[in-house]
Amino acid sequence: MTLAQAKKLPQRTCTGCREIKPKKALIRIVRTPEKNIIVDPTGKANGRGAYICPRKECLEAAIKSKRLSKALEVEIRPEELKKLEEELEALIKASGE
């Protein structure tokens, strides 16, 4: 396999810290076609997605700056934010970071 044929790893930008990282290192948050906000650990759910580092600081920065709402093109309700924070914290603990 030549250098021109080498497979490129997909890169995404964290909506919290704005760092570009490999897609696999980030957690995908999706706005489904039904307008629900969910955490997508598989990275394959249907809908508009945004990526975030598995760190609490990144989630807080993305929410505070409203970058998460802009990326998903929807206003996120407080009860959805609370659920999202709980799901992400569970994923962060599971990843051991």
N, C-alpha and C positions, 0 to 999 in steps of 0.2 A: 504494500500500500504506500503510495507516494504521499508527500506532504499535501499536495492539492486535494487528495482524496480523503485526508484525515477528517473524521467526523467532528464537527464543532459542538461543544456542549451549549445547550440553550442558556442564555443569561437573562435575568430579570432584575428590576430595581425594587428594593424594599421601599414601601410607601412611608415607612417611619424614618429610617436613617438616610434614605436616598442612596445607599451603596448598591453597586451592581454586583450580584453574586450568582453562582450557578443556581438554576431553577430548582434543583433537588434540595438545596440548602434552605429554601424558603417555604413558608406555609401559604397556601392559596386560600383567599377569601372570595366567595362568589355571591353575586346577586343573581338569583335564579330568574327565569322568565316570569315566575309568579311574584316577583319582587321580594322574595325572602332573602335574608343575608345568612349564609352558612359558611362554616369552615370546611374546606375540601381537602382532606388529607391525601386523597388519591391524585389530585391535580387534573381530573378528567370530567368533573361535573359540568353540565351544560349551563351556560350563563356568562355574564361579564365578570372577569376576575381581577383581583389585585393581589400582590404578593407582599409578605411581611416576614421579617426575620423572626426566628423563634425566641424572641426576647421581649419581656414585658415593657421595657423602655421604648422599643420600636412601636408597639401597639399604642402606648400612651401618646407618643409623638404624632403618629398617624391620625389619631382621633382628635387631639388638641388642635392640630393644624388644619383639620378638615380635609386632608389629602385622601383619606380613605373614602369619604363621601364623594369626593370629586372623581376618584378613580372608578368607583362603582356606579357613578352617575345617579345617585339616589341619596335622599336625606335619611340618615340612620337614626331610628327612634331610640330613646334611652333604654327601653327594655331589651331591644336587640343588641345594643352595645354591651349591656351587662351579660347577656347570654354568650356573646362573642368573646368577651374577656375571660369568662369561665372556661369555655372550650379551648381557647388558646393557652391559658395557664395549665390546663390538663395536658395538652400536647407538649408544652415546654417542659413540664415535669417528667413526662414520659421519655423525652429525648435526652434528658439528663444534663441540660445546660443551665 
